[in-house]
Amino acid sequence: MNIREEMLAAARRAALSADRRRRLEAFIRSQVSPGGGFADRSGRADLYYTVFGIASLSALGLEVPRRPLRNYLEGFGDGAGLDLVHLACLVRCWSACPDPLPAGRRRRLLESLAEHRTSDGGYALRPGAEAGTAYGCFLALGICQDLHVELPRPGDVLAFLETLRAGAGGYGNSAGLSLGQVPATAAAATVRRHLDSPPEPTVAEWLLAQRRQDGGFAAAPIVPRSDLLSTATAVHTLAHMGVPLDELRGDTRAFVEGLWCDSGGFRSQVGDESPDCEYTFYALLTLGHLNARTG
Protein backbone atom coordinates (compact mmCIF):
# COMPACT_ATOMS: atom_id res chain seq x y z
CA MET A 1 0.00 0.00 0.00
CA ASN A 2 1.10 3.55 -0.58
CA ILE A 3 1.02 6.30 2.07
CA ARG A 4 -2.54 7.36 1.26
CA GLU A 5 -3.84 3.80 1.29
CA GLU A 6 -2.13 2.99 4.59
CA MET A 7 -3.73 5.94 6.35
CA LEU A 8 -7.18 5.20 4.96
CA ALA A 9 -6.93 1.53 5.89
CA ALA A 10 -6.14 2.49 9.49
CA ALA A 11 -8.80 5.20 9.74
CA ARG A 12 -11.48 2.79 8.50
CA ARG A 13 -10.89 0.65 11.58
CA ALA A 14 -12.00 3.38 13.99
CA ALA A 15 -14.77 1.97 16.18
CA LEU A 16 -17.62 4.49 16.44
CA SER A 17 -21.06 4.22 17.93
CA ALA A 18 -24.01 4.87 15.61
CA ASP A 19 -24.63 8.24 17.26
CA ARG A 20 -21.02 9.35 17.00
CA ARG A 21 -20.83 8.23 13.40
CA ARG A 22 -23.97 10.19 12.55
CA ARG A 23 -22.67 13.35 14.21
CA LEU A 24 -19.27 12.93 12.62
CA GLU A 25 -20.78 12.56 9.15
CA ALA A 26 -22.93 15.65 9.70
CA PHE A 27 -19.87 17.67 10.71
CA ILE A 28 -17.79 16.60 7.72
CA ARG A 29 -20.58 17.33 5.26
CA SER A 30 -21.12 20.72 6.88
CA GLN A 31 -17.57 21.61 5.87
CA VAL A 32 -18.24 21.28 2.12
CA SER A 33 -18.26 24.73 0.54
CA PRO A 34 -20.62 25.73 -2.30
CA GLY A 35 -17.66 25.61 -4.70
CA GLY A 36 -16.96 21.94 -3.99
CA GLY A 37 -13.93 22.12 -1.68
CA PHE A 38 -13.85 21.69 2.08
CA ALA A 39 -13.58 24.70 4.34
CA ASP A 40 -10.63 25.87 6.37
CA ARG A 41 -11.09 27.40 9.81
CA SER A 42 -12.20 30.70 8.30
CA GLY A 43 -14.92 28.97 6.28
CA ARG A 44 -13.21 29.29 2.89
CA ALA A 45 -12.54 26.33 0.61
CA ASP A 46 -8.92 25.19 0.77
CA LEU A 47 -7.08 22.34 -0.95
CA TYR A 48 -5.38 21.34 2.29
CA TYR A 49 -8.62 20.87 4.20
CA THR A 50 -10.23 19.29 1.16
CA VAL A 51 -7.73 16.41 1.36
CA PHE A 52 -8.78 15.68 4.92
CA GLY A 53 -12.48 16.12 4.19
CA ILE A 54 -12.27 13.57 1.38
CA ALA A 55 -10.22 11.19 3.52
CA SER A 56 -12.67 11.46 6.43
CA LEU A 57 -15.63 10.65 4.20
CA SER A 58 -13.74 7.74 2.65
CA ALA A 59 -12.76 6.42 6.08
CA LEU A 60 -16.44 6.32 7.00
CA GLY A 61 -17.33 4.58 3.75
CA LEU A 62 -19.29 7.59 2.52
CA GLU A 63 -19.55 8.92 -1.02
CA VAL A 64 -17.37 11.86 -1.98
CA PRO A 65 -19.27 14.61 -3.88
CA ARG A 66 -17.29 13.95 -7.07
CA ARG A 67 -18.80 16.42 -9.52
CA PRO A 68 -18.50 19.49 -7.26
CA LEU A 69 -15.03 18.28 -6.26
CA ARG A 70 -13.91 17.96 -9.88
CA ASN A 71 -15.20 21.45 -10.66
CA TYR A 72 -13.25 22.80 -7.68
CA LEU A 73 -10.04 21.04 -8.66
CA GLU A 74 -10.24 22.19 -12.27
CA GLY A 75 -9.87 25.73 -10.98
CA PHE A 76 -6.25 24.97 -10.04
CA GLY A 77 -5.28 23.81 -13.52
CA ASP A 78 -1.87 22.16 -13.54
CA GLY A 79 -0.93 23.48 -10.11
CA ALA A 80 1.24 26.33 -11.34
CA GLY A 81 2.24 28.65 -8.49
CA LEU A 82 1.26 26.27 -5.70
CA ASP A 83 3.65 25.54 -2.87
CA LEU A 84 4.58 21.90 -2.30
CA VAL A 85 1.91 21.40 0.37
CA HIS A 86 -0.91 22.49 -1.90
CA LEU A 87 0.59 20.78 -4.94
CA ALA A 88 0.55 17.52 -2.99
CA CYS A 89 -3.01 18.22 -1.91
CA LEU A 90 -4.11 18.87 -5.49
CA VAL A 91 -2.64 15.57 -6.63
CA ARG A 92 -4.16 13.67 -3.73
CA CYS A 93 -7.57 15.20 -4.33
CA TRP A 94 -7.41 14.13 -7.98
CA SER A 95 -6.60 10.60 -6.81
CA ALA A 96 -10.07 10.50 -5.22
CA CYS A 97 -11.71 11.05 -8.61
CA PRO A 98 -12.51 7.93 -10.67
CA ASP A 99 -11.18 9.19 -13.99
CA PRO A 100 -7.38 9.10 -14.52
CA LEU A 101 -5.57 12.37 -15.07
CA PRO A 102 -4.64 13.13 -18.69
CA ALA A 103 -1.00 12.36 -19.46
CA GLY A 104 -0.22 16.00 -20.16
CA ARG A 105 -1.50 17.16 -16.80
CA ARG A 106 0.37 14.40 -14.98
CA ARG A 107 3.58 15.45 -16.72
CA ARG A 108 3.13 19.09 -15.80
CA LEU A 109 2.40 18.22 -12.17
CA LEU A 110 5.62 16.23 -12.03
CA GLU A 111 7.49 19.13 -13.62
CA SER A 112 6.15 21.36 -10.85
CA LEU A 113 7.35 18.84 -8.27
CA ALA A 114 10.84 18.89 -9.81
CA GLU A 115 11.05 22.63 -9.13
CA HIS A 116 10.99 21.86 -5.39
CA ARG A 117 14.05 19.59 -5.49
CA THR A 118 16.98 20.99 -3.55
CA SER A 119 20.71 20.59 -4.10
CA ASP A 120 21.07 18.69 -0.79
CA GLY A 121 18.94 15.85 -2.17
CA GLY A 122 15.70 16.79 -0.43
CA TYR A 123 12.57 18.72 -1.31
CA ALA A 124 11.55 22.18 -0.12
CA LEU A 125 8.10 23.64 0.32
CA ARG A 126 8.86 26.47 -2.11
CA PRO A 127 10.76 26.41 -5.41
CA GLY A 128 14.26 27.78 -5.34
CA ALA A 129 14.94 27.06 -1.67
CA GLU A 130 18.47 25.95 -0.85
CA ALA A 131 17.61 23.34 1.78
CA GLY A 132 15.06 20.55 1.90
CA THR A 133 12.91 19.37 4.79
CA ALA A 134 11.63 16.04 6.07
CA TYR A 135 8.07 17.20 5.41
CA GLY A 136 9.02 18.16 1.85
CA CYS A 137 10.38 14.65 1.20
CA PHE A 138 7.23 13.11 2.64
CA LEU A 139 5.04 15.25 0.36
CA ALA A 140 7.19 14.55 -2.70
CA LEU A 141 6.97 10.80 -2.15
CA GLY A 142 3.20 11.07 -1.73
CA ILE A 143 2.88 12.98 -5.02
CA CYS A 144 4.88 10.35 -6.88
CA GLN A 145 2.87 7.51 -5.36
CA ASP A 146 -0.44 9.19 -6.17
CA LEU A 147 0.73 9.74 -9.77
CA HIS A 148 2.05 6.15 -9.98
CA VAL A 149 5.67 7.03 -10.72
CA GLU A 150 8.92 6.33 -8.90
CA LEU A 151 10.46 9.02 -6.70
CA PRO A 152 13.47 10.43 -8.60
CA ARG A 153 16.88 9.62 -7.10
CA PRO A 154 15.60 7.97 -3.90
CA GLY A 155 19.14 7.37 -2.68
CA ASP A 156 19.71 11.13 -2.53
CA VAL A 157 16.57 11.51 -0.43
CA LEU A 158 17.72 8.85 2.01
CA ALA A 159 21.14 10.49 2.27
CA PHE A 160 19.48 13.85 2.89
CA LEU A 161 17.34 12.41 5.68
CA GLU A 162 20.52 11.30 7.43
CA THR A 163 21.48 14.97 7.79
CA LEU A 164 18.28 15.60 9.77
CA ARG A 165 19.05 13.29 12.67
CA ALA A 166 18.63 15.15 15.95
CA GLY A 167 19.02 13.41 19.27
CA ALA A 168 18.85 9.68 19.96
CA GLY A 169 16.32 8.49 17.41
CA GLY A 170 14.58 11.73 16.45
CA TYR A 171 14.71 13.79 13.28
CA GLY A 172 14.40 17.52 12.83
CA ASN A 173 12.42 18.96 9.96
CA SER A 174 15.54 20.75 8.71
CA ALA A 175 19.27 20.24 9.15
CA GLY A 176 21.14 21.61 12.15
CA LEU A 177 18.45 21.14 14.81
CA SER A 178 19.55 19.74 18.15
CA LEU A 179 16.13 18.36 19.11
CA GLY A 180 13.92 16.05 17.10
CA GLN A 181 10.28 16.76 16.30
CA VAL A 182 7.55 14.14 16.28
CA PRO A 183 5.92 15.06 12.92
CA ALA A 184 9.34 15.34 11.25
CA THR A 185 10.47 12.02 12.74
CA ALA A 186 7.27 10.36 11.58
CA ALA A 187 7.73 11.83 8.10
CA ALA A 188 11.35 10.65 7.87
CA ALA A 189 10.50 7.19 9.17
CA THR A 190 7.62 6.84 6.69
CA VAL A 191 9.77 7.90 3.74
CA ARG A 192 12.53 5.52 4.78
CA ARG A 193 10.12 2.62 5.14
CA HIS A 194 8.60 3.19 1.71
CA LEU A 195 12.08 3.44 0.17
CA ASP A 196 13.05 0.06 1.62
CA SER A 197 15.26 1.53 4.34
CA PRO A 198 13.31 0.76 7.54
CA PRO A 199 13.99 3.08 10.50
CA GLU A 200 15.96 1.73 13.45
CA PRO A 201 14.28 0.69 16.75
CA THR A 202 15.69 3.85 18.36
CA VAL A 203 13.13 5.84 16.35
CA ALA A 204 10.30 4.00 18.10
CA GLU A 205 11.97 4.45 21.47
CA TRP A 206 12.34 8.18 20.85
CA LEU A 207 8.71 8.52 19.77
CA LEU A 208 7.43 6.65 22.83
CA ALA A 209 9.43 9.02 25.03
CA GLN A 210 7.33 11.91 23.72
CA ARG A 211 4.14 10.47 25.21
CA ARG A 212 2.73 12.59 28.01
CA GLN A 213 0.73 11.68 31.13
CA ASP A 214 -2.59 12.41 29.43
CA GLY A 215 -1.90 9.68 26.87
CA GLY A 216 -1.20 12.01 23.95
CA PHE A 217 2.13 12.79 22.31
CA ALA A 218 3.86 16.17 22.31
CA ALA A 219 5.62 17.65 19.29
CA ALA A 220 9.13 17.66 20.81
CA PRO A 221 10.96 16.75 24.04
CA ILE A 222 10.71 20.29 25.41
CA VAL A 223 6.98 20.65 24.66
CA PRO A 224 4.81 19.85 27.69
CA ARG A 225 1.38 19.69 26.02
CA SER A 226 0.09 16.88 23.83
CA ASP A 227 -1.55 17.57 20.48
CA LEU A 228 -3.51 15.46 18.03
CA LEU A 229 -1.16 15.88 15.05
CA SER A 230 1.81 14.57 17.03
CA THR A 231 -0.30 11.80 18.53
CA ALA A 232 -1.63 10.62 15.18
CA THR A 233 1.71 10.68 13.41
CA ALA A 234 3.48 8.96 16.30
CA VAL A 235 0.89 6.20 16.62
CA HIS A 236 0.79 5.67 12.85
CA THR A 237 4.57 5.37 12.71
CA LEU A 238 4.78 3.06 15.71
CA ALA A 239 2.08 0.80 14.29
CA HIS A 240 3.90 0.42 10.98
CA MET A 241 7.16 -0.25 12.78
CA GLY A 242 5.45 -3.21 14.44
CA VAL A 243 5.39 -1.73 17.93
CA PRO A 244 2.57 -3.23 20.06
CA LEU A 245 0.07 -0.55 20.99
CA ASP A 246 -1.60 -2.32 23.92
CA GLU A 247 -0.16 0.03 26.54
CA LEU A 248 -1.39 3.05 24.59
CA ARG A 249 -4.99 1.99 24.04
CA GLY A 250 -6.60 3.25 27.23
CA ASP A 251 -5.00 6.64 27.91
CA THR A 252 -4.27 7.57 24.31
CA ARG A 253 -7.80 6.73 23.20
CA ALA A 254 -9.14 8.81 26.10
CA PHE A 255 -6.91 11.72 25.04
CA VAL A 256 -8.25 11.61 21.48
CA GLU A 257 -11.88 11.24 22.52
CA GLY A 258 -11.44 14.18 24.88
CA LEU A 259 -10.85 16.38 21.82
CA TRP A 260 -14.22 15.58 20.30
CA CYS A 261 -16.52 18.62 20.09
CA ASP A 262 -20.31 18.80 20.30
CA SER A 263 -20.39 19.73 16.62
CA GLY A 264 -19.14 16.24 15.73
CA GLY A 265 -15.60 17.24 14.70
CA PHE A 266 -12.28 17.03 16.52
CA ARG A 267 -9.99 19.85 17.67
CA SER A 268 -6.20 19.95 17.73
CA GLN A 269 -5.54 20.02 21.48
CA VAL A 270 -6.97 20.97 24.84
CA GLY A 271 -7.85 24.65 24.74
CA ASP A 272 -8.58 24.69 21.01
CA GLU A 273 -12.29 25.24 20.44
CA SER A 274 -12.34 25.03 16.62
CA PRO A 275 -12.73 21.54 15.11
CA ASP A 276 -11.87 21.00 11.46
CA CYS A 277 -11.54 18.25 8.86
CA GLU A 278 -7.79 17.89 9.35
CA TYR A 279 -7.95 16.95 13.02
CA THR A 280 -11.10 14.93 12.51
CA PHE A 281 -9.17 12.66 10.17
CA TYR A 282 -6.21 12.52 12.56
CA ALA A 283 -8.62 11.34 15.25
CA LEU A 284 -9.99 8.60 12.99
CA LEU A 285 -6.45 7.57 12.06
CA THR A 286 -5.37 7.29 15.69
CA LEU A 287 -8.52 5.52 16.86
CA GLY A 288 -8.27 3.11 13.96
CA HIS A 289 -4.76 2.04 14.96
CA LEU A 290 -5.76 1.76 18.61
CA ASN A 291 -8.73 -0.39 17.64
CA ALA A 292 -6.50 -2.91 15.87
CA ARG A 293 -5.66 -5.99 17.86
CA THR A 294 -2.00 -6.17 16.86
CA GLY A 295 0.80 -3.61 16.72
N, C-alpha and C positions, 0 to 999 in steps of 0.2 A: 504493500500500500504506500501511496505517497503521503506527504505531510497532511494535505487536506483530508484525505480518506481516513487517516489514522485518527485525527481529531473528531471527525464526524462519527466514526465507529464507537469511540469512547463516549461521546455526548449522548448517543442513542441509548446507552445503557443506564442513564440516569433514572432512578426509580421515583416516580411522582404519583401522588394521589390524584384521583379524578378531578378534585376541586382545584388543586394546584396546577394541574395541566391546563384546565380550562382558563384559569386566571393568567397563566403564563402565555397561552396562545392569544388571549385578548390583548395583553400588553404588547406582544411582538407585532401583531397586526395594527395596533394603534400607532406604531412608529412608521408605517408606510406613508410616504408623502404623496400628494396628488401627482407629482411628476414621475413616480415609480420607484424612487430610491427610498432608503430608510433614513430617518432623521437623526441628526446629531443632538447634542444637549441643548442647542438653541432652537431646535425644531426645523432646521433646514436639511434637505437631503444631502448626504455625503457618501462618497464611495466607501470610505473606511467603515462607517456604521452599516452600510448596505451589505458588506461582506458578512458581518456578524448577524444581521437580520436574516439573511438567506440561510446561514448555517444553523441558526436557532430553529427556523421553520423546518429545515431538513432533519435536524436532530429529533424533532417531535413527529416526524413522518407526515408533515403537512405540505400542501402544494405551494410552491413559490409562484407569485403573480408574474408569469413569464412575459406576457405582452407588455405591460407597463414597465417591467424591468428592462426589456430589450430597448424600448424607446428611450429610457433613461440612459442606458449605456451608449447608445448610438451618439448621444450628445458629446461624448468624449473622443469620438473619432478613433485615431490610432494612438491616443495617449500622449501626443506631443505636448511638452511643457509640464507634464506631471512629475512630481518627485517620485522616488522609488517606492515609497509607501503606497501612494495612490495608483502608481502603475501596477504594482502587485495586486492591489484591490480590484482594479479594472479587469485584469486577466482572470482573477479568481471569480469575479462576478460572471464573466462570460462563460466560465466553465460550468456554471449552473444552468446555462441555456442548452436546450437539446441539440440545436444545430451547430455544427463545427464552424469555427472561424474561417473565413476565406484565407487562402494561402498568402495573399498579399498583405493582409492585416497582421497575420501572425509574424511575417517577416519584419514588418515595421515595428511591431512591439518588441521583438528581439533586438532590433537595431537600437531602440530606445534603451533597453536594458544594458546594452554594450556601452552606452555613454556613461554609465554609473560605475564601470570597472575602474579600479584604482591601481596605481603602479606598484603598490605593496602586495597585490594579489587578491585583495578583497573587493568589496562593493560599498559605495557610499550612497547616502540618501539623496544627494544632489549631484548632478553632472559636474565634472571638473574638480571635484574635491581631491585633495592629495592623499587622504588616508581613508581606509575602509573601516567598517564596523561589523561586529558580530550580527547585529540585527540586519544590516545590509546584505550579508551573506545568506542569512536565513530567507530573506525576501527574494533574493535572486534565485536561490534553489527552488523556492516555491513557484516562481514564474516559469522556470524551465520545466518543472514537473507538470504544471497545469497546461503548458503548451506542448507537452510530450516531446521534449528535446533534452539532450544531455547538457549539464552545466559545463560551460567552457573551462578548460584548464582546471579541473577539480584539485589537482595536486597543489596548485598555487593557492587555492582557497584554504586547504588544510594547513599549508605552511604559514599562511597569514594568521589563521586562528591560533597557532602556537605562540604568536607574538602577543596575544591578548591574555595569556595566563596571568592571574593575579591572586596570590595567596595559595593555600594548599587545596587545590581542587577547583577553585572558582575561576571565572573568566570575567574580564572587564569588557564593556562594549567597545572601547577603543584602546589602543596601545598606551602603555605608560601608567596605567592605574594600579595602585597598590592594593586595592580591595576589589574583590569580585562582586558581581551583581547577579541576582537570581535570574531575571529575564535574559540577560546576556549569556549566562552560563547555560541556561536551557536552550537558547538559540544555537550556541556553539556545539553543545552535545548533540542536538538534533541534526545539525548539518553533518557532523562527523559520522553519526550513525548511518545516515543515508548515503554517505560517500564511502561506506565500508571501512570506516576507521573508528570503531566503537570507543566511546569515552572510558577512561579508567575508573575503577571503583572509588577513587578519591573524589570524583565529581559527585557521586551519590552521597558520600559522607559529608561533603561540604554543603550540599543542598539541605540535608537533614538537619545540619547545625543551624540553619536559618529559620527553623520552626520555632514559633513562640508559644507561650503558655496557653494562649487562647485556641491553639490548634492550627492557626493560619501560618503562613510563611511571610517573612519580611523581605524587602528588596535587597538588603545588604547587611553585613554583620553589624554595622553601627546604627541600623534603623530599628527602633524599638517596636513599631506598630506593624501588624500584619496587613496585607492587602490582597485582594482577590486575584489580580494579575500574577503576582509572585506565587501565590498559592497554586493557581491553575497550572502555570508553567513548570513549577517544581514537581507537582504531583504527576503531570503528564510525562516529564522526563524520567522520574523515578520508576514509573510503571513500565516504560519502554526499556529501561535498563534492567528490568527483572527484579526490582526491589520489592519485597512483600509490603503491602500497604495496611496490614492488619492493625498495627499500632496507631495508624493515622485515622482509622475509620470513625471512631466516636467523636473526638474533639475537633478534627478537621471538618467533618460533616457538619457539626454544630456551628463552627465558625462560618461556613458558607451559608447555611440556612439562616443564620442570624443577619445576613445581609439582604434577605428577601424583603421587598417593600410591599405595602398593601396594594399598590398598583399592579402587582404581578411580576415586575422586573426586579433585577438585582442591582445593587450599588457596589461601588469599588471597595469601600472600607467603612469601618465604624466612623460616624460623623458625616459621611457623605449622604445627602438626602435625595440624590438625583439618579435614579436607575436608568440604564440604557441598554441597547442591544449588545454592545461589546461585553459588558460584565454579565449580562444574562447568559451569553454563550459560555463565558468562562465558568460560570456556576454549573451549567450542564456538563461541561467537560470534566470538572473536578468531581462532581457527584457521580458521573458515569464511571470514572476510574475507581472511586471508593465503593461503588456498588458491585464491582467485579470481585469474583471470589479468589482470584489469584493475582500475584504481583505483576 
